[in-house]
Amino acid sequence: MGKVATAIDNKLRSAFAPVRLAIEDESSRHHGHAGWREGGETHFRVEIVSAAFEGKNRVARQRLVYATLKEELDAGLHALALTTLTPAEDDRTVSSRA
């Protein structure tokens, strides 16, 4: 895990105490596109499941994540594809896949 991915992981774990957190660096898929730079760590897919999202809509949840990662975004993190779920929503998602 690279420096940016490690910072994302640490900050999201600290802020949201997730029951599940998956971080994928998708930078290589964006070679030549806006925001891409040599060395990657510019485009990430994050899936986070946390009770901290209870009672919040999708936009409010994403704003919380963006605020938590403001330093990384300001330093060149170009894109975050976010999936933000509560534990109950995640249980339903897992059940529907089975």
VOVO-844657 format. One record per residue: residue in three letters; z, x, y negated of N, C-alpha, C in turn. Coordinates in Angstrom, 1 decimal, always signed. Each point is the difference from the previous one (the first is absolute). Layout:
N
  resn     n.w     n.u     n.v    ca.w    ca.u    ca.v     c.w     c.u     c.v
   ALA       Z       X       Y       Z       X       Y       Z       X       Y
...
//
This chain:
98
  resn     n.w     n.u     n.v    ca.w    ca.u    ca.v     c.w     c.u     c.v
   MET    +0.0    +0.9    +1.2    +0.0    -0.9    -1.2    +0.0    +0.9    -1.2
   GLY    -0.9    -0.3    -1.0    -0.1    +0.8    -1.2    +1.0    -0.3    -1.0
   LYS    +0.0    +0.7    -1.1    +1.0    -0.1    -1.0    +0.1    -1.4    -0.6
   VAL    -1.2    -0.5    -0.4    +0.0    -1.4    -0.6    +0.5    -1.0    +1.0
   ALA    -0.5    +0.1    +1.3    +0.4    -1.0    +1.0    +1.5    +0.1    +0.2
   THR    +0.5    +1.2    +0.0    +1.5    +0.2    +0.2    +0.8    -0.6    -1.1
   ALA    -0.5    +0.1    -1.2    +0.6    -0.6    -1.2    +0.0    -1.5    +0.1
   ILE    -1.2    -0.5    +0.4    -0.1    -1.5    +0.1    +1.0    -0.5    +1.1
   ASP    +0.0    +0.7    +1.1    +1.0    -0.4    +1.1    +1.4    +0.0    -0.5
   ASN    +0.4    +1.1    -0.6    +1.4    +0.2    -0.5    +0.4    -1.1    -1.0
   LYS    -0.9    -0.2    -1.0    +0.3    -1.0    -1.0    +0.1    -1.4    +0.5
   LEU    -1.0    -0.4    +0.8    +0.0    -1.3    +0.5    +1.2    -0.3    +1.0
   ARG    +0.4    +1.0    +0.8    +1.1    -0.2    +0.9    +1.3    -0.1    -0.9
   SER    +0.1    +0.8    -1.0    +1.2    -0.1    -0.9    +0.1    -1.3    -0.7
   ALA    -1.1    -0.4    -0.6    +0.0    -1.2    -0.8    +0.1    -1.3    +0.8
   PHE    -0.6    -0.1    +1.2    -0.2    -1.3    +0.7    +0.7    +0.0    +1.3
   ALA    +0.5    +1.1    +0.5    +0.6    +0.0    +1.4    -0.8    -0.8    +1.0
   PRO    -1.3    +0.4    +0.1    -0.9    -0.8    +0.9    +0.4    +0.0    +1.5
   VAL    -0.3    -1.1    +0.6    +0.2    -0.1    +1.5    -1.3    +0.7    +0.6
   ARG    -1.1    +0.0    -0.7    -1.2    +0.7    +0.5    -0.7    +0.5    -1.2
   LEU    -0.5    +1.2    +0.1    -0.8    +0.6    -1.1    -1.1    +0.8    +0.7
   ALA    -1.3    -0.2    -0.4    -1.1    +0.7    +0.5    -0.8    +0.5    -1.2
   ILE    -0.3    +1.3    +0.0    -0.8    +0.6    -1.1    -1.1    +0.7    +0.5
   GLU    -1.2    -0.3    -0.4    -1.3    +0.6    +0.5    -0.7    +0.6    -1.2
   ASP    -0.4    +1.2    +0.1    -0.8    +0.7    -1.0    -1.5    -0.3    +0.3
   GLU    -0.6    -0.8    -0.8    -1.4    -0.4    +0.2    -0.9    +0.7    -1.0
   SER    +0.4    +1.1    -0.6    -0.7    +0.7    -1.0    -1.4    +0.5    +0.6
   SER    +0.0    +0.4    +1.2    -1.3    +0.5    +0.6    -1.1    -1.1    +0.0
   ARG    +0.4    -1.2    +0.1    -1.0    -1.1    +0.0    -0.6    -0.3    -1.4
   HIS    +0.6    +0.7    -1.1    -0.4    -0.3    -1.3    -0.7    +1.3    -0.7
   HIS    -0.4    +0.9    +0.9    -0.6    +1.2    -0.5    -1.2    -0.3    -1.0
   GLY    +0.1    +0.5    -1.2    -1.1    -0.2    -1.0    +0.2    -1.2    -0.8
   HIS    +1.0    -0.8    +0.3    +0.3    -1.2    -0.8    +1.0    +0.3    -1.1
   ALA    +0.2    -0.9    -0.9    +0.9    +0.2    -1.2    +1.4    +0.3    +0.6
   GLY    +0.6    +1.0    -0.7    +1.4    +0.3    +0.3    +0.1    +1.0    +1.2
   TRP    -1.0    +0.2    +0.7    +0.1    +1.0    +1.2    +0.1    +1.4    -0.6
   ARG    +0.7    +0.8    +0.7    +0.1    +1.4    -0.4    +0.1    +0.9    +1.3
   GLU    -0.4    +1.2    -0.1    +0.1    +0.9    +1.1    +1.5    +0.1    +0.5
   GLY    +0.2    +0.0    +1.3    +1.4    +0.0    +0.5    +0.5    -1.3    +0.3
   GLY    -0.6    -1.1    -0.4    +0.4    -1.3    +0.4    +1.2    -0.5    -0.7
   GLU    +0.8    -0.9    +0.6    +1.2    -0.6    -0.5    -0.2    -0.7    -1.3
   THR    -1.2    -0.8    -0.1    -0.3    -0.7    -1.2    +0.0    -1.5    +0.3
   HIS    -0.3    -0.4    +1.3    -0.2    -1.4    +0.4    +0.9    -0.2    +1.3
   PHE    +0.9    -1.0    -0.1    +0.9    -0.3    +1.1    +0.0    -1.5    +0.3
   ARG    +0.2    -0.2    +1.3    +0.3    -1.4    +0.5    +1.5    +0.0    +0.4
   VAL    +0.8    -0.9    -0.6    +1.4    -0.1    +0.3    +0.3    -1.4    +0.5
   GLU    +0.7    +0.0    +1.1    +0.5    -1.3    +0.5    +1.5    +0.1    +0.0
   ILE    +0.7    -0.9    -0.7    +1.5    +0.1    -0.1    +0.6    -1.4    +0.3
   VAL    +1.0    +0.0    +0.8    +0.7    -1.2    +0.4    +1.4    +0.2    -0.5
   SER    +0.5    -0.9    -0.9    +1.3    +0.2    -0.5    +0.6    -1.3    -0.5
   ALA    +1.3    -0.2    +0.2    +0.7    -1.2    -0.4    +0.0    +0.0    -1.6
   ALA    -0.2    +1.1    -0.6    -0.1    +0.0    -1.5    -1.1    -0.8    -0.6
   PHE    -0.9    -0.4    +0.9    -1.1    -0.9    -0.5    +0.2    -1.5    +0.1
   GLU    +1.1    -0.3    +0.6    +0.4    -1.4    +0.2    +0.0    -0.8    -1.4
   GLY    -0.7    -1.1    +0.0    +0.0    -0.8    -1.3    -1.0    +0.5    -1.0
   LYS    -0.7    +1.0    +0.3    -1.0    +0.6    -1.0    -1.4    -0.3    +0.5
   ASN    -0.9    -0.3    -0.9    -1.4    -0.2    +0.3    -0.7    +1.4    +0.2
   ARG    -1.2    -0.1    +0.5    -0.8    +1.3    +0.3    -0.1    +0.9    -1.3
   VAL    -0.3    -0.6    -1.1    -0.1    +0.8    -1.2    +1.3    +0.6    -0.4
   ALA    +1.1    -0.7    +0.0    +1.3    +0.6    -0.3    +0.4    +1.1    +0.9
   ARG    -0.3    -0.2    +1.3    +0.3    +1.1    +1.0    -0.8    +1.3    -0.3
   GLN    -1.3    -0.2    -0.3    -0.9    +1.1    -0.3    +0.5    +0.7    -1.3
   ARG    +0.4    -0.8    -1.0    +0.5    +0.6    -1.2    +1.2    +0.9    +0.2
   LEU    +0.9    -0.4    +0.9    +1.2    +0.7    +0.4    -0.4    +1.4    +0.6
   VAL    -1.0    -0.1    +0.9    -0.5    +1.2    +0.7    -0.6    +1.0    -1.0
   TYR    -0.9    -0.6    -0.9    -0.6    +0.9    -1.0    +1.0    +0.6    -1.0
   ALA    +1.0    -0.8    -0.3    +1.0    +0.6    -0.9    +0.8    +1.1    +0.7
   THR    +0.2    -0.1    +1.3    +0.7    +1.0    +0.7    -0.8    +1.3    +0.1
   LEU    -1.3    -0.2    +0.1    -0.9    +1.2    +0.1    -0.7    +0.4    -1.3
   LYS    +0.5    -0.4    -1.1    -0.6    +0.3    -1.3    -0.2    +1.4    -0.2
   GLU    +0.9    +0.9    +0.4    -0.2    +1.4    -0.2    -1.2    +0.5    +0.8
   GLU    -0.2    -0.4    +1.2    -1.2    +0.4    +0.8    -1.3    -0.6    -0.6
   LEU    +0.1    -1.2    -0.4    -1.2    -0.6    -0.6    -0.4    +0.7    -1.3
   ASP    +1.0    +0.4    -0.8    -0.3    +0.7    -1.2    -0.6    +1.4    +0.2
   ALA    +0.4    +0.6    +1.2    -0.4    +1.3    +0.4    -1.3    +0.1    +0.7
   GLY    -0.7    -1.1    +0.2    -1.3    +0.0    +0.7    -0.2    -0.8    +1.2
   LEU    +1.1    -0.7    +0.5    -0.2    -0.9    +1.1    -0.9    -1.1    -0.5
   HIS    -1.2    -0.2    +0.6    -1.0    -0.8    -0.6    +0.0    -1.5    +0.5
   ALA    +0.3    -0.1    +1.3    -0.1    -1.4    +0.6    +1.1    -0.2    +1.1
   LEU    +0.6    -1.2    +0.0    +0.9    -0.4    +1.0    -0.5    -1.4    +0.5
   ALA    -0.2    +0.0    +1.3    -0.3    -1.3    +0.6    +1.3    -0.4    +0.6
   LEU    +0.6    -1.1    -0.5    +1.4    -0.4    +0.4    +0.0    -1.3    +0.8
   THR    +0.8    +0.1    +1.1    +0.4    -1.2    +0.7    +1.6    +0.0    -0.1
   THR    +0.5    -1.0    -0.6    +1.4    -0.1    -0.3    +0.5    -1.3    +0.7
   LEU    +0.9    +0.1    +1.0    +0.5    -1.1    +0.7    +1.5    +0.0    +0.1
   THR    +0.5    -1.2    +0.2    +1.4    -0.2    +0.3    +0.1    +0.2    +1.5
   PRO    +1.2    +0.2    +0.6    +0.2    +0.1    +1.4    -0.5    -1.3    +0.7
   ALA    +0.3    -1.2    -0.6    -0.4    -1.3    +0.6    -1.6    -0.1    +0.1
   GLU    -0.6    +0.4    -1.1    -1.5    +0.0    -0.1    -0.6    +1.0    +1.1
   ASP    +0.7    +1.1    +0.1    -0.5    +1.0    +1.0    +0.1    -0.5    +1.4
   ASP    +1.1    -0.7    +0.3    +0.2    -0.6    +1.3    -1.1    -1.0    +0.3
   ARG    -0.3    -0.8    -1.0    -1.1    -1.0    +0.2    -1.3    +0.7    +0.2
   THR    -0.3    +1.1    -0.7    -1.2    +0.7    +0.2    -0.1    +0.6    +1.4
   VAL    +1.1    +0.6    +0.4    +0.0    +0.6    +1.4    -0.2    -1.1    +1.0
   SER    +0.7    -1.1    -0.2    -0.2    -1.1    +1.0    -1.4    -0.6    +0.1
   SER    -0.7    +0.0    -1.2    -1.3    -0.5    +0.0    -1.0    +0.9    +0.7
   ARG    +0.3    +1.3    +0.0    -0.8    +1.0    +0.7    +0.1    +0.0    +1.5
   ALA    +1.2    -0.5    +0.5    +0.3    +0.1    +1.4    -0.8    -1.0    +0.8
//
